[in-house]
Amino acid sequence: MERSSASLWRKINSRYNMVGNECTNCGKAYFPPRLVCKDCGRKSKMQSKKFNGTGEVYSYSKIHVPTDAFKDSAPYTVGIIKLDEGPLVEGHIIDDGKGVNIGMRVKSAFRRMDVDGEEGLIYYHFKFVPE
């Protein structure tokens, strides 16, 4: 059985950075990056774009009965965040005790999601905290 390699994951720029791309033809931004703009098709030319990670809560749900992977974190909130640059991104929303609401301003935070017990590799993901 092959084991995952931390160095392989680190080579994927959008995995550890909020880097997507933008169509130079129409200006539409994407995260994760796309090869072709869904609006412009073949006319598109994509360029790399680093997002600032700020936006607002577009939708959310509080999870009370999680999968086994997140049972120690329950209850927790997951949401769809509309970044200021346009794309919708999913992620956990770190509730600071004030609650979460639609339209609330948030910023991204790169946090640990899980640890591979066999290899001890730490997996990270974007989470969002209130601004």
RAQUIHU-V710774 format. One line per field, one symbol per residue. phi: phi as a letter, one per 30 degrees, with the letter a starting at -180 (. if undefined). Layout:
phi=???
//
This chain:
phi=.dcdcdddddddeddcbdcbabdddcidcbbddcdbdddcidddbcbdbcddicabdcaabcccbddedcddcddbccacccdedkdcbcldcdddjdjcbdjddbbdbdbdcabdedcidcccadbbbed
//
